[in-house]
Amino acid sequence: MPKEQKDKKKKKYKLQVMDVITIVFTAAILGIMGYVLYDHIAENSSDPGNSSKATVSNSTPAPTKEPTLTDVGNIYGNITNDANVVINDGREYFISVDDNGDKHIYVTVDNVTTDLIKTEASCLNVITDYVTHADVATTEPYFVFYINGDGKICYFYDYPGSDGAVSESLRTENIFLDGSYKVIDVSGEYVYHLNSDGVVAKTSIISKTTETLSSERKYKSFVLYFGTIYAEAEDGNIYRMNSVIESADASSTASAVPTATATATATATASPAPKEILTVSGPFDSYALDEDWIYVINGESILRYSAESTDAKDTLCNIKAESINAYSNALFYYADGHLYTATAEGLLMGEFTDLGEISSTKSINVSSNAVYVVNEKGKLCKSTYDKDAKAYSAFKEMN
């Protein structure tokens, strides 16, 4: 080999100890980085929700809850006493006649009484309308429901806070249900009603769909009390029934499955349980529900029945009362031309308060701090309870 070619040949490099350590350390670092990257990619691919888009959607606020109707239209005892007055948000709605003897619906707010509408109204119910004007935060509209002189279920809007022209334009009589009705009781989304055929039913204020609740007998009055209907039947008794129609038994809708062997043995079919349960045996003249009790008068006594039992009763006193109402364990009854108030326990002890002589026995209505009666002219009169004096004021005409 020529000398010049030997000089150009490269010398073989010999690894040192530090070189080996450096190579091993670098390889370890690269291996760890590769594993972390692979694990991250695999985790994202196996969990579709773990993405930037999903993170954004998780921070989106929940949708606003839809407004609903939740009010009770009147006190339970008022419903069985013609329902001439109801208080909602401090607004005192009432039915009374004017000086010409024509019926109107009025409202008193801050001692100012306003004539809302002239109509032959009965069975007054008022609820807050959270739905119709839900997009207008400054309004506080009310649904005023009643039965007009033709027996139709009607309503109008009371729209406080607006100018007079707007408020007046909304106070026109609208027909909610055509037909002939005797009693209504508004609760939540439904108008519960009794028609002239004695049928108890309910109609949704939102969808206007109607469900029949009674079927076993005819009724002449009723009240809804915490989800249960208590209705006075034409046979003179009070029956209770559910205000919600029960769904059909799943077994009755299941498809038939053939059995291995047929049997010819006849089996007795049990009678279905009554849906309208006898609660108070009549006859009686007037009744009102309060605090899980049904208070009745029968021309000779004032009695108290359990709302959940059949004919479980106490005789509170032997007196010939003509009408009765109850609210928050306070009883109001008319006897011998006077209106009296007492508690159930007080009547058992012979203790009562004479609120004075009145000229009418019709429709004793109550609120949290007052009692109302209709005088001989047809005007609604009010007696207010004074907490300091612990006494009721003299009755005064409301319009």
Salt bridges, closest charged atoms under 4 A:
ASP7 OD2 - LYS3 NZ 3.77
GLU92 OE2 - LYS382 NZ 3.00
ASP98 OD2 - HIS104 NE2 2.80
ASP99 OD1 - LYS379 NZ 3.27
ASP102 OD2 - LYS118 NZ 3.49
ASP115 OD2 - HIS104 ND1 2.92
ASP158 OD2 - ARG91 NH2 2.78
GLU168 OE1 - ARG171 NH2 2.71
ASP178 OD1 - LYS152 NZ 2.46
GLU211 OE1 - LYS202 NZ 3.72
GLU216 OE1 - ARG217 NH1 3.64
GLU232 OE2 - LYS220 NZ 3.52
GLU276 OE1 - ARG217 NH1 3.36
ASP314 OD2 - ARG304 NH2 3.09
ASP354 OD2 - HIS338 ND1 3.00
GLU397 OE2 - LYS377 NZ 2.71
